[in-house]
Amino acid sequence: MPSGTILSISSISSLVTAILPFVQSKDVINLAEGGPDTVENAVALCPNCHRKCHFGNDGELFSLGLYECVERLKR
């Protein structure tokens, strides 16, 4: 890619997916907050969603919404 090229989020996602798709593990209840280190507390998220959980304006609400999307999660 030429130096100085600007990529949009969608083109970066396509580039990463074309090279090697990956996900990140997220503890729904953070381990630092006493969450269990179990499968029932973990989900696989794309890097953007994982970052949203930690740093997004609605990160806590987004994280809580994971319970509705993933049946095996336990509160």
C-alpha positions as CSV (number, residue, x, y, z in Angstrom):
1,M,0.0,0.0,0.0
2,P,1.5,3.4,-0.9
3,S,2.7,5.6,1.9
4,G,0.1,8.2,2.8
5,T,-2.9,6.1,1.7
6,I,-5.9,6.6,3.9
7,L,-8.1,3.6,4.6
8,S,-11.7,3.7,5.8
9,I,-12.9,1.3,8.5
10,S,-14.7,-0.9,6.0
11,S,-11.6,-1.2,3.8
12,I,-9.4,-2.0,6.8
13,S,-12.0,-4.7,7.8
14,S,-11.9,-6.1,4.3
15,L,-8.2,-6.1,4.3
16,V,-7.9,-7.9,7.6
17,T,-10.5,-10.4,6.6
18,A,-8.8,-11.1,3.3
19,I,-5.5,-11.7,5.1
20,L,-6.6,-13.5,8.2
21,P,-9.9,-13.2,10.0
22,F,-9.7,-13.1,13.8
23,V,-11.7,-12.5,16.9
24,Q,-10.8,-11.5,20.4
25,S,-12.0,-13.1,23.6
26,K,-14.0,-10.8,25.9
27,D,-15.0,-11.6,29.5
28,V,-18.5,-10.2,29.8
29,I,-17.9,-9.5,33.5
30,N,-14.3,-8.4,33.6
31,L,-12.0,-10.6,35.6
32,A,-10.7,-7.5,37.4
33,E,-14.3,-6.9,38.6
34,G,-14.6,-10.5,40.0
35,G,-15.9,-12.1,36.9
36,P,-15.3,-15.9,36.5
37,D,-12.7,-17.1,34.1
38,T,-15.1,-19.6,32.5
39,V,-16.6,-20.3,29.1
40,E,-20.0,-19.1,30.4
41,N,-18.5,-15.6,30.9
42,A,-16.6,-15.4,27.6
43,V,-17.6,-14.3,24.1
44,A,-15.7,-14.0,20.8
45,L,-15.9,-10.5,19.4
46,C,-14.4,-8.6,16.5
47,P,-11.8,-6.1,17.6
48,N,-14.1,-3.1,17.0
49,C,-16.9,-4.6,19.2
50,H,-14.4,-5.6,21.9
51,R,-13.0,-2.1,22.0
52,K,-16.6,-0.7,22.2
53,C,-17.2,-2.8,25.3
54,H,-14.2,-1.2,27.1
55,F,-14.1,2.3,25.7
56,G,-17.4,3.1,24.0
57,N,-19.9,5.6,25.4
58,D,-22.5,2.8,25.6
59,G,-19.9,0.0,26.4
60,E,-21.7,-1.2,29.5
61,L,-25.0,-1.4,27.8
62,F,-23.4,-3.1,24.8
63,S,-21.8,-5.7,27.1
64,L,-25.1,-6.4,28.9
65,G,-26.8,-6.9,25.5
66,L,-24.4,-9.8,24.9
67,Y,-26.6,-11.8,27.4
68,E,-29.5,-11.5,25.0
69,C,-27.4,-12.6,22.0
70,V,-25.5,-15.5,23.5
71,E,-27.7,-18.1,25.3
72,R,-24.9,-19.9,27.2
73,L,-23.8,-16.7,29.1
74,K,-24.6,-16.8,32.8
75,R,-25.0,-13.7,34.9
